[in-house]
Amino acid sequence: MNYLKTGLLLAALTALFGVVGFLIGGTSGMLVALGLAAAMNLFAYWNSDRLALAAHGAQEVDERTAPELVRMVRELSQRAGLPMPRVYIIDNPQPNAFATGRNPQNAAVAATTGILRTLSYEELAGVMAHELAHIKNHDTLTMTITATIAGAISTLAQFGMFFGGGNRENNNGAGVIGTLLLVVLAPIAAMIIQMAISRSREYEADRIGAEICGNPLWLASALDKIARGVERIPNESAESHPATAPLFIVNPLSGRNMDNLFSTHPATENRIAALTDLARRMGIGPAGGFTRASAPMGREAPRGPWGGPWSGGQRPRGPWG
């Protein structure tokens, strides 16, 4: 089903590409745009993960450079029944994380230095489990490809301003006013498609991620801290590449938590409420995770290369082992 949805979304984005091309250059512009869209679909399938990671300056790490983080991801992957993904760290003060890749065999998870400094071990386990849930559900293929193509649509629409101001084959075509509308509406249309795929999937990834790590309250606490961090700390790379915003666990572009059409993520309060309800149904109370995880662990431990609060300390045993 996920592959069918991916195909339908790619078709919709390709059609948007064609419309943009037609309004800019008539029939010939549409043909060129469709050709570019076909090439981009193929390129995005194989390379969209690399583009997303490169856009945020992610650096791959291993057990030598980030031993605790890599071991955590490995243990959670085994618990989820997934191959070990590549692990990346992004030098960015905003607490956030995302997953990418065309399938579980070619997946990656990325965490910012900000999230490593902010969260406790349990909270970070909840976040990594959420990202692994996206990989398990094959969400990363759809989300990463649509981010790549939506960004390209925005770029193509902006190019319309530099190529004559509209359809030259039709005197009743878009013209300068039509091109101006195009520059505004085409990126919005592409973003609406992204929103439609990301918001519902965040709830599902929260649920499955909570099951993977074993305690929904760990992720609930992490979401609360991340959302407050996003409100205070800008993410410059995300501002430069806004089409990648739906990849992140919390929208990196603003701290507003509005559950509306133009939000790339559900309201954080709603996600926390759903996780709290899940914990109640699992028989897990606040003492089982939320309260204990509210403060970083291992404050006296030596700091790792990213300055994480639990780096180098005694790793607490999670429910996965």
C-alpha positions in Angstrom: 0.0 0.0 0.0 2.8 2.4 0.8 4.4 1.8 -2.6 1.0 2.5 -4.3 0.6 5.8 -2.3 4.2 6.7 -3.3 3.3 6.1 -7.0 0.2 8.2 -6.7 2.0 11.0 -5.0 4.8 10.9 -7.5 2.2 11.1 -10.3 0.6 14.1 -8.6 4.0 15.9 -8.2 4.9 15.1 -11.8 1.6 16.6 -13.0 2.4 19.7 -11.0 5.7 19.8 -12.7 3.9 19.7 -16.1 1.5 22.5 -15.2 4.4 24.7 -14.0 6.2 24.0 -17.3 3.1 24.8 -19.4 2.4 28.1 -17.6 6.0 29.1 -18.0 6.6 28.0 -21.6 3.4 26.6 -23.2 3.4 23.1 -24.7 7.2 23.0 -25.2 7.7 24.1 -21.6 5.3 21.4 -20.4 7.2 18.7 -22.4 10.5 19.9 -21.0 9.1 20.0 -17.4 7.7 16.4 -17.8 11.0 15.2 -19.1 12.8 16.8 -16.1 10.2 15.3 -13.8 10.7 11.8 -15.1 14.5 12.2 -14.7 14.1 13.6 -11.3 11.8 10.8 -10.2 14.4 8.3 -11.1 17.2 10.3 -9.6 15.3 11.0 -6.4 14.5 7.3 -5.9 18.2 6.4 -5.8 19.7 9.6 -4.3 17.1 11.5 -2.3 18.5 10.2 1.0 21.9 11.5 0.1 20.5 14.9 -0.9 18.6 15.2 2.4 21.6 14.3 4.5 23.9 16.6 2.5 21.4 19.5 2.8 21.8 19.4 6.6 25.6 18.7 6.6 25.1 15.3 8.2 28.2 13.3 9.1 28.2 9.5 9.3 29.4 8.1 12.7 30.2 4.6 13.9 31.0 2.8 17.2 34.4 4.5 17.3 33.1 8.1 16.9 29.7 7.8 18.6 29.6 4.5 20.4 26.5 4.9 22.6 24.3 6.3 19.9 25.3 3.6 17.4 24.8 0.8 20.0 21.4 2.3 20.9 20.3 2.3 17.3 21.6 -1.2 16.8 19.7 -2.6 19.8 16.5 -0.8 18.8 16.8 -2.0 15.2 17.2 -5.6 16.4 14.1 -5.1 18.6 12.2 -3.8 15.6 13.4 -6.6 13.3 15.2 -4.1 11.0 18.6 -4.1 9.4 21.0 -1.7 11.0 20.7 1.7 9.4 23.5 4.2 8.8 23.8 6.7 11.7 24.5 10.4 11.2 25.0 13.4 13.4 24.1 16.9 12.3 26.1 19.8 13.9 23.0 21.9 14.7 22.0 23.3 18.1 18.2 22.7 17.5 17.1 19.4 19.0 15.7 17.3 16.2 16.1 14.1 14.2 14.9 12.4 11.0 15.1 9.2 9.0 15.6 8.7 5.3 16.3 6.0 2.7 14.4 4.2 -0.1 14.0 1.0 1.9 15.0 -0.6 5.2 18.1 -2.0 3.6 19.3 1.4 2.5 18.1 3.6 5.4 19.7 6.2 7.7 18.9 8.0 10.9 20.2 11.4 11.7 20.3 13.3 15.1 21.3 16.8 15.7 24.0 17.7 18.3 21.2 19.7 19.9 19.1 16.7 20.6 22.0 14.7 22.0 22.7 17.5 24.4 19.1 18.0 25.4 17.6 14.5 25.9 18.1 11.8 28.4 19.1 8.3 27.2 15.5 7.0 27.5 14.1 10.0 25.6 16.6 9.7 22.8 15.8 6.0 22.6 12.1 7.0 22.1 13.1 9.4 19.3 15.3 6.8 17.5 12.6 4.2 17.9 10.2 6.7 16.2 12.6 7.1 13.3 13.0 3.4 13.0 9.2 3.1 12.9 9.2 5.3 9.8 11.8 3.0 8.2 9.8 -0.1 9.2 6.6 1.5 7.6 8.6 2.4 4.4 7.5 6.1 5.1 11.1 7.3 4.4 10.8 6.5 0.6 7.7 8.6 0.2 8.7 11.4 2.5 12.2 11.9 1.1 11.2 11.7 -2.6 8.3 14.1 -2.2 10.6 16.5 -0.3 13.1 16.4 -3.1 10.5 16.9 -5.9 8.5 19.5 -4.0 11.7 21.5 -3.6 12.3 21.2 -7.3 8.8 22.4 -8.0 9.4 25.5 -5.9 12.7 26.1 -7.8 11.1 25.6 -11.2 8.3 28.0 -10.3 10.8 30.6 -9.3 12.6 30.2 -12.6 9.4 31.3 -14.3 10.2 34.8 -13.1 13.3 34.8 -15.3 11.9 33.3 -18.5 9.6 35.8 -20.1 6.7 36.0 -17.7 4.4 33.2 -18.9 3.2 31.2 -21.8 4.5 32.7 -25.1 2.4 30.3 -27.3 -0.9 31.6 -26.0 -1.7 35.3 -25.8 -4.4 34.5 -23.3 -1.9 32.5 -21.2 -0.6 33.1 -17.7 1.4 36.3 -18.5 3.2 38.1 -15.8 0.3 37.9 -13.3 -0.1 34.2 -14.0 3.6 33.6 -13.4 3.5 35.6 -10.2 0.6 33.4 -9.0 2.4 30.3 -10.1 5.5 31.2 -8.0 3.2 31.4 -5.0 0.7 28.6 -5.7 2.9 25.8 -7.1 5.1 25.5 -3.9 1.9 25.6 -1.8 0.3 22.8 -3.9 3.5 20.7 -3.5 3.6 21.4 0.2 -0.1 20.4 0.7 0.8 17.0 -0.8 3.7 16.7 1.6 1.5 17.6 4.5 -1.1 15.0 3.6 1.5 12.2 3.8 3.4 13.3 6.8 0.8 14.3 9.5 -1.0 11.0 9.7 2.2 9.0 9.5 3.6 10.8 12.5 0.9 9.4 14.8 1.5 5.9 13.5 5.3 6.2 13.9 4.8 7.5 17.4 2.7 4.4 18.3 5.1 1.9 16.7 8.1 3.7 18.0 6.7 3.5 21.5 6.2 -0.2 21.1 9.8 -0.6 19.9 11.4 1.2 22.8 8.9 -0.2 25.3 7.7 3.0 26.9 5.5 5.6 25.2 6.2 8.2 27.9 9.9 8.3 26.9 8.9 9.6 23.5 6.2 11.9 25.0 8.8 13.5 27.2 11.2 13.8 24.2 8.6 15.5 22.0 7.9 18.1 24.7 11.5 19.0 25.0 12.1 19.0 21.3 9.1 21.3 20.7 10.3 23.7 23.3 13.8 23.7 21.8 12.4 24.4 18.3 10.6 27.4 19.6 13.9 28.9 20.9 16.5 27.7 18.5 16.4 28.3 14.7 17.5 25.6 12.3 19.3 27.5 9.5 19.8 24.5 7.2 16.0 23.6 7.4 15.2 27.3 6.7 17.4 27.0 3.6 15.7 23.7 2.5 12.1 24.0 3.8 10.9 21.1 1.6 12.8 18.7 4.0 10.8 19.9 7.0 8.4 16.9 7.0 11.3 14.5 7.5 12.0 15.8 11.0 10.3 14.4 14.1 9.1 18.0 15.0 8.7 20.7 12.4 12.1 22.5 12.4 10.7 25.7 10.8 8.6 27.0 13.6 7.4 26.3 17.1 3.7 26.6 16.3 1.8 23.4 17.1 -1.4 24.0 15.0 -3.2 21.0 13.7 -4.3 22.6 10.5 -3.9 22.1 6.8 -0.7 24.1 6.6 1.1 22.3 9.4 3.7 19.7 8.3 3.2 17.8 11.6 0.3 17.2 14.0 0.2 19.4 17.1 2.8 18.2 19.6 0.2 18.4 22.4 -2.0 16.0 20.5 0.9 13.5 19.9 1.8 13.6 23.6 -1.8 13.0 24.6 -2.0 10.0 22.3 1.2 8.6 23.7 0.1 9.2 27.3 -3.2 7.3 26.5 -1.2 4.5 25.0 1.0 4.3 28.1 -2.1 4.1 30.2 -3.5 1.3 28.1 -0.1 -0.5 28.4 -0.3 -0.1 32.2 2.7 2.3 32.3 2.5 5.2 34.8 4.5 8.4 34.9 7.1 6.9 37.2 7.8 4.4 34.5 9.3 6.9 32.1 8.0 10.4 31.8 9.1 11.7 35.2 12.3 9.8 35.4 13.3 11.0 31.8 12.5 14.6 32.5 16.1 15.4 33.4 19.2 14.4 31.4 21.0 11.4 32.8 24.7 11.1 33.6 25.4 14.8 34.3 28.8 13.9 35.9 29.8 11.7 33.0 32.5 12.9 30.6 31.1 14.5 27.5 31.4 12.9 24.0 32.4 14.7 20.8 28.9 16.2 20.5 28.6 17.1 24.2 25.8 14.7 25.0 24.6 14.7 28.6 24.9 10.9 28.9 27.9 10.3 26.7 30.5 8.1 28.4 28.3 7.4 31.4 26.9 4.1 32.5 24.3 3.1 29.9 21.0 2.3 31.6 19.3 -0.9 30.5 16.3 -0.4 28.4 13.4 -2.9 27.9 15.2 -4.1 24.7 18.1 -5.6 26.6 
